[in-house]
């Protein structure tokens, strides 16, 4: 008896499908193992002999007493509480904060993933977790024990998850914790008012302001002086740093003006600051318009939180490589939105823009690997700041998230009609 046409394909089809599925799982797990090893070695093991000197030591005592005198307020209430009750009495050392960072990063990822995908697509979750760990901003944050940035990220991720689940008061409290850790997440507050999320806004303001009042009382500082200190950050609003560690938009403008000389005149410094604030204000208005347009659309909080977090980086007068971890939740939410759409040229373009935003905001490993194996590729890391890649990636990511929000609103309105 002859086999019916296609019988062999019918028998081997499921086997082939299982083989492809297994291969995909193994590839994702291998990538996660490599990324985890990179983050663990570069972000922890290699820094142990140096006692994580880049930060929390710097962030915790701020060259005491030259930057932080132990009395006034710097960074935020959470920083002061950690310094006063953990670091100064030696109840916690830099390595303890370094270990806590891994837990906080895990909290940030799990909350972001559950808010975006729920419990679905575990293999994709493994892949995206590897992408989080392999990003240079993550390695930099872990290596320098930039504890405050990772704590902010965890609080923002938790706020996102609670907002998605309709727990507005608790979401606001989590966001208030982020604001109390460092002042920059206060950028969320006007957008919460714009989108009429009053309960979330009220609880965020209540917690952050309450912690500020407590710390002002502990430090013997008038609340108004404490608030001004958090805003000014000891002249940070009018300061310009454009070293190789500076990733802020203002630093990029300064590098353009300074050219090869590396020195800014007072007039050029004023121009750099003015250009930064003009661009920052323009971006704030564009993001505000995008959020106001979709304020009645539910289920897209990840895009909204991601756009606001990216706006934080545009506004920041001073930023380092570790700050770019704030792009990771928005990139994850953007990926979820792109994957949920039907195949189209628009979907392809938005997906490629997200990839470009991820790679050029800090995924330098492919270029380093190509240099090691093929002798080419080093030109990109060597010109990372000279070509303004982090700034271009930041603006690309922000524009993509706003485009996703706008097209989401159009599709929602089309369905309603």
DAKA-V940429 format. One record per residue. N is the residue number from 1. RES is the residue in one letter. SS is DSSP state (~ for helix, > for strand, _ for the rest). PSI is psi in whole degrees, -180 to 180 (none if undefined). Layout:
N;RES;SS;PSI, N;RES;SS;PSI
This chain:
1;X;_;133, 2;X;_;146, 3;X;_;143, 4;X;_;151, 5;X;_;135, 6;X;_;4, 7;X;~;-42, 8;X;~;-43, 9;X;~;-37, 10;X;~;-37, 11;X;~;-39, 12;X;~;-13, 13;X;~;-52, 14;X;~;-37, 15;X;~;-45, 16;X;~;-40, 17;X;~;-43, 18;X;~;-37, 19;X;~;-43, 20;X;~;-43, 21;X;~;-43, 22;X;~;-41, 23;X;~;-41, 24;X;~;-42, 25;X;~;-46, 26;X;~;-39, 27;X;~;-44, 28;X;~;-42, 29;X;~;-38, 30;X;~;-41, 31;X;~;-41, 32;X;~;-42, 33;X;~;-43, 34;X;~;-45, 35;X;~;-41, 36;X;~;-40, 37;X;~;-43, 38;X;~;-49, 39;X;~;-38, 40;X;~;-45, 41;X;~;-55, 42;X;~;-34, 43;X;~;-8, 44;X;~;-63, 45;X;~;-47, 46;X;~;-17, 47;X;~;-12, 48;X;~;-48, 49;X;_;-27, 50;X;_;-1, 51;X;_;35, 52;X;_;52, 53;X;_;-19, 54;X;_;-37, 55;X;_;180, 56;X;_;-21, 57;X;~;-49, 58;X;~;-43, 59;X;~;-28, 60;X;~;-44, 61;X;~;-12, 62;X;_;49, 63;X;_;47, 64;X;_;131, 65;X;_;20, 66;X;_;-42, 67;X;_;-53, 68;X;_;121, 69;X;_;7, 70;X;_;2, 71;X;_;-51, 72;X;_;-173, 73;X;_;130, 74;X;_;143, 75;X;_;-78, 76;X;_;170, 77;X;~;-39, 78;X;~;-41, 79;X;~;-45, 80;X;~;-42, 81;X;~;-42, 82;X;~;-43, 83;X;~;-46, 84;X;~;-41, 85;X;~;-12, 86;X;~;-53, 87;X;~;-49, 88;X;_;-44, 89;X;_;7, 90;X;_;32, 91;X;_;-19, 92;X;_;139, 93;X;_;168, 94;X;~;-38, 95;X;~;-29, 96;X;~;-41, 97;X;~;-35, 98;X;~;-42, 99;X;~;-40, 100;X;~;-30, 101;X;~;-37, 102;X;~;-41, 103;X;~;-45, 104;X;~;-39, 105;X;~;-40, 106;X;~;-41, 107;X;~;-45, 108;X;~;-44, 109;X;~;-48, 110;X;~;-44, 111;X;~;-44, 112;X;~;-42, 113;X;~;-46, 114;X;~;-36, 115;X;~;-30, 116;X;~;-47, 117;X;~;-12, 118;X;_;-144, 119;X;_;12, 120;X;_;165, 121;X;_;62, 122;X;~;-34, 123;X;~;-40, 124;X;~;-34, 125;X;~;-40, 126;X;~;-44, 127;X;~;-46, 128;X;~;-37, 129;X;~;-41, 130;X;~;-39, 131;X;~;-36, 132;X;~;-47, 133;X;~;-32, 134;X;~;-10, 135;X;_;138, 136;X;~;-33, 137;X;~;-37, 138;X;~;-48, 139;X;~;-42, 140;X;~;-43, 141;X;~;-41, 142;X;~;-42, 143;X;~;-40, 144;X;_;5, 145;X;_;46, 146;X;_;70, 147;X;~;-39, 148;X;~;-39, 149;X;~;-43, 150;X;~;-34, 151;X;~;-43, 152;X;~;-46, 153;X;~;-43, 154;X;~;-42, 155;X;~;-40, 156;X;~;-42, 157;X;~;-42, 158;X;~;-41, 159;X;~;-40, 160;X;~;-48, 161;X;~;-44, 162;X;~;-36, 163;X;~;-42, 164;X;~;-36, 165;X;_;8, 166;X;_;12, 167;X;_;74, 168;X;~;-42, 169;X;~;-48, 170;X;~;-35, 171;X;~;-42, 172;X;~;-37, 173;X;~;-41, 174;X;~;-41, 175;X;~;-36, 176;X;~;-34, 177;X;~;-40, 178;X;~;-43, 179;X;~;-37, 180;X;~;-18, 181;X;~;-48, 182;X;_;155, 183;X;~;-26, 184;X;~;-40, 185;X;~;-7, 186;X;~;-14, 187;X;~;-27, 188;X;~;-31, 189;X;~;-50, 190;X;~;-30, 191;X;~;-31, 192;X;~;-39, 193;X;~;-41, 194;X;~;-38, 195;X;_;9, 196;X;_;40, 197;X;_;74, 198;X;~;-41, 199;X;~;-41, 200;X;~;-44, 201;X;~;-46, 202;X;~;-43, 203;X;~;-35, 204;X;~;-45, 205;X;~;-40, 206;X;~;-46, 207;X;~;-48, 208;X;~;-42, 209;X;~;-38, 210;X;~;-44, 211;X;~;-36, 212;X;~;-43, 213;X;~;-40, 214;X;~;-46, 215;X;~;-37, 216;X;~;-39, 217;X;~;-43, 218;X;~;-39, 219;X;~;-10, 220;X;_;33, 221;X;_;134, 222;X;_;139, 223;X;~;-38, 224;X;~;-42, 225;X;~;-39, 226;X;~;-43, 227;X;~;-42, 228;X;~;-37, 229;X;~;-38, 230;X;~;-34, 231;X;~;-44, 232;X;~;-34, 233;X;_;48, 234;X;_;50, 235;X;_;10, 236;X;~;-30, 237;X;~;-30, 238;X;~;12, 239;X;_;155, 240;X;_;121, 241;X;_;122, 242;X;_;42, 243;X;_;-178, 244;X;_;-13, 245;X;_;-8, 246;X;_;122, 247;X;_;5, 248;X;_;156, 249;X;~;-40, 250;X;~;-40, 251;X;~;-38, 252;X;~;-43, 253;X;~;-41, 254;X;~;-39, 255;X;~;-37, 256;X;~;-43, 257;X;~;-37, 258;X;~;-28, 259;X;~;-139, 260;X;~;-18, 261;X;~;-32, 262;X;_;15, 263;X;_;135, 264;X;_;137, 265;X;_;162, 266;X;~;-38, 267;X;~;-42, 268;X;~;-36, 269;X;~;-43, 270;X;~;-39, 271;X;~;-44, 272;X;~;-43, 273;X;~;-43, 274;X;~;-45, 275;X;~;-42, 276;X;~;-47, 277;X;~;-34, 278;X;~;-47, 279;X;~;-43, 280;X;~;-44, 281;X;~;-41, 282;X;~;-44, 283;X;~;-42, 284;X;~;-41, 285;X;~;-42, 286;X;~;-46, 287;X;~;-40, 288;X;~;-42, 289;X;~;-43, 290;X;~;-43, 291;X;~;-38, 292;X;~;-32, 293;X;~;-33, 294;X;_;22, 295;X;_;-21, 296;X;_;4, 297;X;_;121, 298;X;_;160, 299;X;_;4, 300;X;_;33, 301;X;~;-31, 302;X;~;-43, 303;X;~;-40, 304;X;~;-48, 305;X;~;-41, 306;X;~;-41, 307;X;~;-40, 308;X;~;-41, 309;X;~;-38, 310;X;~;-37, 311;X;~;-35, 312;X;~;-44, 313;X;~;-33, 314;X;~;-40, 315;X;~;-33, 316;X;_;123, 317;X;_;-22, 318;X;_;132, 319;X;_;147, 320;X;_;176, 321;X;~;-37, 322;X;~;-26, 323;X;~;-23, 324;X;~;-2, 325;X;~;-21, 326;X;~;-12, 327;X;~;-21, 328;X;~;-43, 329;X;~;-42, 330;X;~;-40, 331;X;~;-38, 332;X;~;-45, 333;X;~;-39, 334;X;~;-40, 335;X;~;-44, 336;X;~;-41, 337;X;~;-41, 338;X;~;-44, 339;X;~;-26, 340;X;_;-9, 341;X;_;157, 342;X;_;153, 343;X;_;132, 344;X;_;167, 345;X;~;-35, 346;X;~;-44, 347;X;~;-42, 348;X;~;-45, 349;X;~;-43, 350;X;~;-38, 351;X;~;-44, 352;X;~;-35, 353;X;~;-39, 354;X;~;-41, 355;X;~;-45, 356;X;~;-41, 357;X;~;-40, 358;X;~;-49, 359;X;~;-51, 360;X;~;-2, 361;X;_;-7, 362;X;_;10, 363;X;_;82, 364;X;_;-4, 365;X;~;-41, 366;X;~;-38, 367;X;~;-39, 368;X;~;-39, 369;X;~;-42, 370;X;~;-33, 371;X;~;-40, 372;X;~;-40, 373;X;~;-38, 374;X;~;-9, 375;X;_;12, 376;X;_;159, 377;X;_;-19, 378;X;~;-19, 379;X;~;-31, 380;X;~;-54, 381;X;~;-33, 382;X;~;-25, 383;X;_;26, 384;X;_;-46, 385;X;_;-34, 386;X;_;-34, 387;X;_;5, 388;X;_;35, 389;X;~;-44, 390;X;~;-42, 391;X;~;-44, 392;X;~;-40, 393;X;~;-40, 394;X;~;-49, 395;X;~;-36, 396;X;~;-45, 397;X;~;-45, 398;X;~;-44, 399;X;~;-39, 400;X;~;-43, 401;X;~;-40, 402;X;~;-39, 403;X;~;-39, 404;X;~;-41, 405;X;~;-44, 406;X;~;-45, 407;X;~;-30, 408;X;~;-43, 409;X;~;-41, 410;X;~;-43, 411;X;~;-37, 412;X;~;-42, 413;X;~;-36, 414;X;~;-41, 415;X;~;-37, 416;X;~;-38, 417;X;_;none
